[in-house]
Amino acid sequence: MPALDLIRPSVTAMRVIASVNDGFARELKLPPHIRSLGLITADSDDVTYIAADEATKQAMVEVVYGRSLYAGA
């Protein structure tokens, strides 16, 4: 057994909202130019934040909301 076991994260859900509802946009405090959303959840917060950061570098996207639900082990 290696000293550090590889932990493979998993994407638990992905959704695309092509035209966001005005109420939802207000709730998220979205700038007016943002009308489409991509949503992702995963079982590893760190990997999800890194993926979001990488997405902003590879495509014309903005991260407008990020939240960790980690409650401790």
N, C-alpha and C positions, 0 to 999 in steps of 0.2 A: 504494500500500500504506500503510495507517495505521501510525502509530508503534507502536501496541500492537495486535497481532492478538488477536481474541477466541478464547479457548480454551474450547470447550464440553465440560464434563465429562459422563461417561456412567455410569449405574448398570450395574454388571456382574452383580449378582445381588441378588435379594430373596427372602426366605423368611419365613413365619410358622410358628411352632411353637405350637399352641394349648394344649398341655399338656406342659410340659417334663419330661423324664426326671429322676428324683431325682438320679442320678449326675451328670448334666450341670449341674443346678442347684447341686450342691455344688461342682463344679469351678469354676463362675463365681462362687461365694460369693453366690448370690442370697438376698435376704431371703425369709422364708417366704411373704409375701403375693404374691410374683411367681410366677405359674404359666405365663404366656404370654410368648412372645418374638417380636419382629420383628427380622430380621437384614437388613443392607444392606451391600453393598460397592460401591465406585465407584473410578474411575480418578483421582480427585482427592481427597486427604485433606481439604483445607481445606473444600471444598464439602460433604463428608459430615459433618464436625463442625458446620458451620453448619446443615445440614438437621436434625441430631439436636437441636441447641439450639432450633431453631424448633419442632420437634415437641413439645418439653417445654412450650413456651409456648402451643401451640394445642390440646393434648389432655392428658388425664390419663395421661401416660406418664412413665416414668423412664428415663434412660440409665444402664445398669448396667455397661457395658463398652465401651470404645473403644480402638482400637489402630491405629497407623499402621504400614504396612509399607514406608514410603518408605525407600529405601536410598541416596539421593543420585543425582545425575545425572553 
